[in-house]
């Protein structure tokens, strides 16, 4: 039995908004590890992450989630999922503290846990100085860190990060990745977009999307 998370996609097919085939017959079996997601613009990276997150319905196929060898039924997987979308979803008038509290409440986390976990993540991700800062005043890089923090808030076993390193210089990327690696043992973590900084031994494999197909390398 595998200790940790496992993600399986069986014969998954996704359509683009125009009804054309985006990805067909996707078959992946992902044990705990870090995975890159590569492909040209429009190849289906964001759609695939949304499908795994339960936000985009495949037209056929099955996505299953297992934790410590036990399959999670229905929407139970969402309690163990952290997702950072490509386009941030937050309220500019909120500060960092209020936004993370709001996300935690939406996840039905205990208030004390929200406070403790939020402060821990801000410290680990370098956001403590911005704790009371309105989101609209954050730099682009710090907004990225905040969206990673909200994805990590409930200590997920399935972590999906769409373009998490965009706008960060190499030094900051390495510091961030080192921190995330320490915090995600046993998880299935998928990173899409530019993977510079991830190629130096961080990734266990790369999912490559090309001409409607997905292959693990």
N, C-alpha and C positions, 0 to 999 in steps of 0.2 A: 504493500500500500504506500502510495506517495504521500509524504507529509507536506502539506501546503496545498496550493491551488493548482488546478488543471483546467485547461480550456480546450474544447474540441469544436471544430466546425466541420459538418458533414454535408457535402453536396449543396453548399449554400450558393444561392443565386440572387444577385442584386440588380435592380433596374435603375437607370438614371431617371431624372425628372421628366425627360422627354419620352420615356418608355423604352428606350433602347437598352440592350444588355450592357451592364457596367462590369459585373464580375459574374462568371459562371463556373459552377462545379468546384467551389472552393472547399478543399479538404485539408485541414490543419489539425495537428494534435500538439498542444503546447504544454509541457510540464513546467514546473517553477523555473523562472529565468527571466532575463531581459531580452526583448526582441525589438529590432528595428523594423520599420514599415516604410519601404521605398517604392517609388513609382513616379511617373511623369504627372504633371498637372492634369487633373481630370481622369486619372486612372482608377480612382475609387478609394483612396486612402481614408478620407474623412467619412465616407459612407460606410466603409467596413468597420471603423471604430464606432460609429453610431449604431450599427447593427449589433455589435458585441455589447454595447452599453444598453441595448434594449430600446433605442430611440429611432430605429430605422428597421422596418419590417422586411425581411427577405421574402421573395416571391416563392421560394422553395428552399428546402434544406433545414438543417437543425443546428442550433448552437447550444452546447451543454456546458455547464459549469460544475466542477467538482471541488470539494474542500475536504482534505484528509481522506480521500477515497470515497466520499459520499456525494452523490449527485444532488445539487440544489434544485428543488422543484419550483415551478411557477416563476414568480418574480422574487423569490427569496434571494437570488444572487445579488439583487440591487443593494441589499444591506452590506454586502462585502465588496462593492464596486466604488472606485474613485475615477472620475472622468474630468479631464480638462479639455474643453472644446477649443477649436481653432479660433473662433470668435468669442471673446470674453463676454460673460453674462453677469453684470453686476450693476449696482446703482452708484453713480458717480458721487452722489451727495453723502454716501456712507463712508465712515472711516474704516480702516483695516479691522479694528476690533469688532465693530458693529457688523461688518459684512461676514466675518467668520462666525460670529454668534448666530446670525441669520441662517447661514448654511447649516450649522449644527442643529438648529431648531427644525429646519426642514428635514433633516435626517433623523429627527426624534432622539437626538443624543441628550443625556442628562446635562443640565446647565453647568454643573461643576466640572464635568468631563470636557465640555466645550471650552470653558475658560482655561483649563489646564493644558489641553491639547493645542489650543490656539497659541498660547504663549510659548509652548515647546516648539511648535513649528516655526513661529516667527523668529525665535532665537536660532534654531538650526538653519533656517533659510536666509538669515540676515535681514529680517524685516522688523526687528524690535524697535529701531529708531523711528519707524513709520507707523507704530502701533495706533496712534491717534490721528494719523494723517488722512485727510479725505482722499478717496481713490483717484479723483480727478487730478490731484496734485502729484501722484506717483509717476516716476519715470516709466518708460516702456518696459525696461527690464524688471523693475519691481512689480509692475502689474502682472508680468509673467510669473514671478515668484508667488504672488498672491493667489493666482489661479492654480498653481501647483499645490499650494498650502490647502486650498479648499478641497482639492481632489484627495489629499492625504488625510483630511481631518478625521475621518472615521476609521483610520488605520486599515485601509482596504487590502484585500487579498488579490483583487483584480484591478490593476492600475493602467488606465488608458490616457496617454498624454499626446494631444495633437499639437504639433509645432511647439514643444515646451522650451526649446533653446533659442527661439527666434529673438533677435535683438540683443543677445548676450555675447560679450567677448569671450575668447577662449579661456582665459583664466577663471572667469566667473563660472563658465560652464563646468570646468573640472571640479571646482569647489562644490557646486550644486549637485553634480552627479555623484561625487564621493559621499555627500550627505544622504542622498536618496538611496544609494546602494546599501549604506549601513542600516537604513530604516525599513528596507523591504525584503527581508529574508523570506523565502518560501512563496513569494508572490509571482503571479504572471504579470509582467509589466511590458507594455507595448508603447514604443516611442515612434511617432511619425515625423515626417519633414526632414529638414537638413540634419544629418547625423554626425556632422563634424564634432569631434570630441568624444563621440560614443564608439568610434571604431577601434580605439586602442585597448581592446580587451574587455570592454564593458559588456558588449552584447554576446549573448549565447548563440544567436542566429538572427538572420534578416529575412523578413517576409517581403518578397519582391513581386510587385504587381506589374503585369505587362500584357497588353492586348487582351484584357478580360480574364486573365489567369492569375493565380497566386501560387507561388512556390517558395518553399523554405530552404534557405541556403545557410 
